[in-house]
Amino acid sequence: MMTEETAILETTGTETEKVYDRPRLLLDTTMHYCPGCSHGTVHKLVAEAIDELGAEDRAIGITPVGCAAFLYNYIDIDWIQASHGRAPAVATAAKRLCPDKLVFTYQGDGDLAAIGTAEAIHAANRGDNIAIIFINNAIYGMTGGQMAPTTLLGMKTATTPMGRDAALNGYPFKVADMLTLLDGVTYVTRQSVNTPANVRRAKKAIKKAFENSIQNRGFSFVEIVATCNSGWKLSPVAANRWMEENMHATYPLGDLKDLSAQAAATEK
Amino acid sequence: MEDIKLMKGNEVLAHAAVRCGVDGYFGYPITPQSEVLETLSELRPWKTTGMVVLQAESEVASINMVYGGASVGKRVMTSTSSPGLSLMCEGLSYLAGAELPCVVIDVSRGGPGLGTIQASQADYFQVVKGGGHGDYRMPVLAPNSVQEMNDFVDLAFELAFKYLNPVVILADGVIGQMMEKVRLSPQKPRRTEAQIREECPWAALGKGSGPMQRKERNIVTSCYIDPETMERHNHKLQEKYDRMERDEVRVEEMETADAEYILVAYGASSRICAKVVEDARAEGLRVGLIRPITLFPFPAATIRRAAEHAKGFLSVELSMGQMIEDVRMAIGNAAMPVRHFGRTGGIIHSPREVYDALKQLMTETGGLQ
């Protein structure tokens, strides 16, 4: 089922040769995202991962409410638009009724970690064979930059103009860390798309999560620590730097739990 | 071979679901309908028909699981009782907006708030008039016997797939909990994926492979961000609701041909009112009963026809009076006496109480000397 990974950069001799193209499943249309936003890069990785797994025929994506609500306009597979926060419940049913499909949700920090916390936790705890791509940019992008559950302490947003105060608003919500404790969970990883190396790592993670869904190896969760230039009011370069210095300290990158190989070993 | 059993209404819902080839049931326990999930868990249909049965973490999750199952073209359903239905209303709006077929059962109990766990018919406004946000309608079937609890499950799915719309079975604690003789439906097979791809070309099942492969992707959504497109979608939905009003009215009449006084009642109340009509006729009083089987579409024409020769109407509901608004609207004549009678809080009115209320109406309006 697996095909070769899409080459990112390759040169042969002095002749220039086309070694990289728009992923086949990424539709040729203008995205609505702000310049510098991580969503575009992650969308590309999702499109590549599905294509490389040969899963276009069986891919069912669940879109959230938030900036990625129009994700279905960008990737050429079947989509279901869920109500705010409920994507994991929608995915649970789709996957249980169609166990041979790739079923995944793509959700932001408001959708998954605030209004939809219950649905995410219970899908994880049931060990539903779905993958969740979780975009954590520590802010509500679509509604204009309000506090998210994952907003850092001291971080200024439209609803924390003096900075997030733990006494008033509690603490940055570490969803991935929490999910690792649940027995139904197979794979939890935290990635970022701030450097070419990290983009490659993030893609590998997404691919593994999708393969776990296809092969019914339990619940997979890929958190992408992401930038929101408009919400953070920073240029793309400054936003990347700010993310590396602040976000990655609270949300360190790497695998938090990976039982994918063990789950694969128990297959017939 | 006929399969006749003595069963509770709620148990029958579970048997009917398995037998009419349902693919998935998603529900959260709540009195007075928890027997539906319990019976399904005992029947273990995943071992026989392959039906998925899942206890969700909440009614919010249940209805969104139904949304997910309906999105992939499967026959899916949930059941709940009043406070649970309140939690499902957002999901019902999305299901209607995205034109997804499914069946939702409300075995209603007394409210508002946590209310009581006994029977009630106070969810009429919520279920029949919408409950969720936006312009949408849902066909509502109101069974008044255990047999109809069986028959309406298949009928509800037929309507749901005919109109691509959620369909509600609005029962009450009496119909859910009482035992009656029931003729169970024969077992129907579940549809194969190929059949679903054929019958539901809109389903987000993956593009598929081989001869079934689709070139275009399917998107299940209720989001139309462009106002012109959204309005066109609303007009399309409205045409569908108009078609339902034209073609799907179901009503039962009892002794209405010469009736001077008409009782209007559905569900458990209609059974009580049938006894009142018998008693009244035995005393020589010209009393009839109109029993709406579909609450939407409402049998307005039947009521209007009866009003041509009637002297008064008594709308009998286990509520403070909700359906009575539709009865008044159907009659359209402000001079016609239309009264409400009903007990609430889980108390079931007796035939005697209803008869007394009817006689009072008749006395005050010159129908009883």
Interface residues (C-beta under 8 A of the other chain):
Chain A: E56 D57 R58 A59 I60 I62 T63 A69 Y72 D76 I77 D78 W79 I80 Q81 A82 S83 R86 A89 V90 A91 T92 A93 A94 R96 L97 C98 K101 L102 A118 E119 H122
Chain B: D23 G24 F26 V52 L54 A56 E57 S58 V60 A61 S62 N64 M65 V66 Y67 G68 G69 S71 V72 K74 V76 E90 G91 Y94 A98 E193 A204 L205 G206 K207 G208 S209 Q213 R217 N218 I219 V220 T221 S222 C223
